[in-house]
Amino acid sequence: MDIENIKGQINMMLDKLPAPVKAKLDEFEKTTSQDKALIAGGAFVFAVLLFLFLCPQPLVLNIVGCAYPIYASMKMLAEESMSEAPMWITYWVVFTSFKMIMGPLDLILSFVPFYFYFKLTFLIYLFYPSTKGAQKVLDMIIKVYVFPLLKPDKSD
């Protein structure tokens, strides 16, 4: 993805802003001699970094792990399109399992440098549609180790 494509997408989002905000952005663009897409993109990156570094880590993990998946799940239900239902059910199962396992492990692993950012990246990997991370975790770990425990014993 090149910078011009990103700037174009930012400009499309800026076009949807209310007129007074657009006027202020145009004024700021003239004062600084910088493209308003770069100003808005820089402000967004700055806000995200502030959020990551200043908010409590459990809050950040819950927001990142829940915000988009809740939105996508509700959108799917509102549209009554169940084509993505398996993906989101899988995500919620893996996410819940992750939250249950990580509670006790946080005491030990919190001493690992950048542990919080690894967890954050893992959550994004789980729900990002192009990676289908939740499905991979389900196939490689949960189906192998948990599903056999859930099947009834046929010897009874």
C-alpha positions in Angstrom: 0.0 0.0 0.0 1.6 3.3 -1.1 1.4 6.7 0.6 -0.8 8.2 -2.2 -3.4 5.5 -1.8 -3.5 6.0 2.0 -3.7 9.8 1.5 -6.6 9.2 -0.9 -8.5 7.1 1.6 -7.9 9.7 4.3 -9.1 12.5 2.0 -12.3 10.5 1.3 -12.9 10.2 5.1 -12.2 13.9 5.5 -14.8 14.8 2.9 -17.4 13.3 5.2 -16.6 15.7 8.0 -18.9 18.6 8.9 -18.3 21.9 7.1 -16.8 23.8 10.1 -14.3 21.0 10.7 -13.3 21.0 7.0 -12.9 24.8 7.1 -10.5 24.5 10.2 -8.6 21.7 8.4 -8.2 23.8 5.3 -7.0 26.8 7.4 -4.5 24.5 9.2 -3.4 23.2 5.8 -2.7 26.7 4.6 -0.9 27.7 7.8 1.4 24.7 7.9 1.8 24.2 4.2 1.2 20.4 4.7 -1.5 18.3 3.1 -4.5 17.9 5.3 -4.5 14.1 4.7 -1.0 14.0 6.3 -2.1 16.3 9.2 -5.2 14.1 9.8 -3.2 10.9 9.5 -0.5 12.2 11.8 -3.1 13.2 14.4 -4.7 9.8 14.2 -1.4 8.0 14.7 -0.6 10.3 17.6 -4.0 9.6 19.2 -3.5 5.9 18.8 0.0 6.0 20.3 -1.4 8.1 23.2 -4.1 5.5 23.7 -1.7 2.6 23.7 0.8 4.2 26.0 -1.5 6.0 28.5 -4.6 3.9 28.9 -4.5 0.9 31.3 -3.4 -2.2 29.4 -6.4 -4.3 30.3 -8.7 -1.6 29.0 -6.7 -1.4 25.7 -6.9 -5.2 25.3 -10.6 -5.3 25.9 -11.3 -2.4 23.5 -9.1 -3.9 20.8 -10.3 -7.4 21.4 -14.0 -6.5 21.4 -14.7 -3.2 19.6 -14.4 -4.3 15.9 -15.5 -7.9 16.5 -18.7 -6.6 18.3 -19.3 -4.2 15.4 -18.8 -6.9 12.8 -20.9 -9.4 14.7 -23.8 -6.9 15.1 -23.6 -5.8 11.5 -23.8 -9.5 10.4 -26.8 -10.0 12.6 -28.5 -6.8 11.4 -28.0 -7.7 7.8 -29.3 -11.2 8.6 -26.4 -12.6 6.6 -25.0 -15.6 8.3 -22.2 -16.2 5.8 -19.6 -14.9 8.4 -21.2 -16.5 11.4 -18.7 -19.4 11.6 -15.8 -16.9 11.6 -17.3 -14.8 14.4 -18.4 -17.7 16.5 -14.9 -19.1 16.2 -13.4 -15.8 17.1 -15.6 -15.4 20.3 -14.7 -19.0 21.4 -11.0 -18.4 20.9 -11.1 -14.9 22.4 -12.9 -16.2 25.5 -10.5 -19.1 25.8 -7.6 -16.7 25.5 -9.0 -14.4 28.2 -9.4 -17.4 30.6 -5.9 -18.8 30.0 -4.2 -15.4 30.1 -5.6 -14.4 33.5 -3.3 -16.8 35.4 -0.4 -16.6 32.9 -0.3 -12.8 33.2 1.4 -13.1 36.5 4.3 -15.1 35.0 4.5 -13.6 31.5 4.1 -10.0 32.5 7.9 -9.9 33.1 8.6 -10.6 29.4 9.5 -7.4 27.6 6.8 -6.2 25.2 4.4 -8.9 26.4 1.4 -6.6 26.3 2.1 -5.7 22.6 2.5 -9.4 21.7 -1.0 -10.0 23.2 -2.4 -7.0 21.4 -0.9 -8.2 18.1 -2.3 -11.7 18.7 -5.8 -10.3 19.3 -5.7 -8.4 16.0 -4.4 -11.5 14.3 -7.3 -13.4 15.6 -10.0 -11.2 14.2 -8.4 -9.7 11.1 -10.4 -11.1 8.2 -7.5 -11.7 5.9 -5.5 -13.7 8.4 -8.4 -15.9 9.8 -6.3 -16.3 12.9 -9.1 -17.6 15.1 -9.8 -20.4 12.6 -6.1 -21.4 12.6 -6.0 -21.4 16.4 -9.1 -23.5 16.4 -7.7 -26.0 13.9 -4.2 -26.3 15.4 -4.9 -26.1 19.1 -8.6 -26.4 20.2 -9.6 -29.2 17.8 -6.5 -31.2 18.7 -6.4 -30.8 22.4 -9.9 -29.7 23.6 -12.4 -31.3 21.2 -11.3 -34.9 22.1 -12.2 -34.1 25.7 -15.7 -33.0 24.7 -16.6 -36.1 22.8 -18.5 -38.7 24.7 -16.6 -41.9 25.5 -18.1 -44.6 23.2 -17.1 -47.5 25.5 -20.0 -46.7 27.9 
